Amino acid sequence: MIDVELTRALTIAGYVVVVIASALLEITARRRRGDLLPLGDTIDSVMRDRTTRIALVVTWWWLGWHFLADPVGPSIS
């Protein structure tokens, strides 16, 4: 059987790693004017296409649903 607590901890750790990596990329992009674009410029570039905007909303919904959903389910006494 899969250990739900371990899986949850690994998932949260993965999100934390992504957030830290994103912050480091943003800092690097703002300090050096090179190939990396700051987050605001990247979002402006991505949001120009309607299909990409829809895909981004669906992706955020999916991540939120799976991240915030109760892994055990409702408890019935």
HUMONOR-V349947 format. One record per residue. N is the residue number from 1. SS is DSSP state (alpha for helix, beta for strand, coil for the rest). PHI is phi in degrees with one decimal (999 if undefined). Layout:
n=N ss=SS phi=PHI
n=N ss=SS phi=PHI
//
This chain:
n=1 ss=coil phi=999
n=2 ss=coil phi=-80.1
n=3 ss=coil phi=-78.1
n=4 ss=alpha phi=-64.8
n=5 ss=alpha phi=-65.2
n=6 ss=alpha phi=-65.9
n=7 ss=alpha phi=-61.8
n=8 ss=alpha phi=-63.4
n=9 ss=alpha phi=-63.0
n=10 ss=alpha phi=-66.0
n=11 ss=alpha phi=-64.6
n=12 ss=alpha phi=-63.7
n=13 ss=alpha phi=-60.9
n=14 ss=alpha phi=-62.4
n=15 ss=alpha phi=-63.5
n=16 ss=alpha phi=-62.8
n=17 ss=alpha phi=-61.6
n=18 ss=alpha phi=-63.6
n=19 ss=alpha phi=-64.5
n=20 ss=alpha phi=-64.9
n=21 ss=alpha phi=-62.8
n=22 ss=alpha phi=-64.3
n=23 ss=alpha phi=-63.7
n=24 ss=alpha phi=-64.6
n=25 ss=alpha phi=-64.3
n=26 ss=alpha phi=-64.1
n=27 ss=alpha phi=-62.3
n=28 ss=alpha phi=-63.5
n=29 ss=alpha phi=-65.7
n=30 ss=alpha phi=-76.9
n=31 ss=alpha phi=-79.6
n=32 ss=coil phi=-115.0
n=33 ss=coil phi=-91.1
n=34 ss=coil phi=-141.3
n=35 ss=coil phi=-77.1
n=36 ss=coil phi=-81.6
n=37 ss=coil phi=-100.0
n=38 ss=coil phi=-62.8
n=39 ss=alpha phi=-57.3
n=40 ss=alpha phi=-60.0
n=41 ss=alpha phi=-67.7
n=42 ss=alpha phi=-65.5
n=43 ss=alpha phi=-64.4
n=44 ss=alpha phi=-56.9
n=45 ss=alpha phi=-66.6
n=46 ss=alpha phi=-70.5
n=47 ss=coil phi=-76.7
n=48 ss=coil phi=-70.2
n=49 ss=coil phi=-99.5
n=50 ss=alpha phi=-64.2
n=51 ss=alpha phi=-61.1
n=52 ss=alpha phi=-66.7
n=53 ss=alpha phi=-62.1
n=54 ss=alpha phi=-64.7
n=55 ss=alpha phi=-62.0
n=56 ss=alpha phi=-66.7
n=57 ss=alpha phi=-63.6
n=58 ss=alpha phi=-64.2
n=59 ss=alpha phi=-63.3
n=60 ss=alpha phi=-62.9
n=61 ss=alpha phi=-60.7
n=62 ss=alpha phi=-61.5
n=63 ss=alpha phi=-63.3
n=64 ss=alpha phi=-63.4
n=65 ss=alpha phi=-61.0
n=66 ss=alpha phi=-78.6
n=67 ss=alpha phi=-80.6
n=68 ss=alpha phi=-93.4
n=69 ss=coil phi=-68.4
n=70 ss=coil phi=-74.8
n=71 ss=coil phi=-69.1
n=72 ss=coil phi=-93.7
n=73 ss=coil phi=98.0
n=74 ss=coil phi=-68.6
n=75 ss=coil phi=-90.7
n=76 ss=coil phi=-112.3
n=77 ss=coil phi=-89.2
//
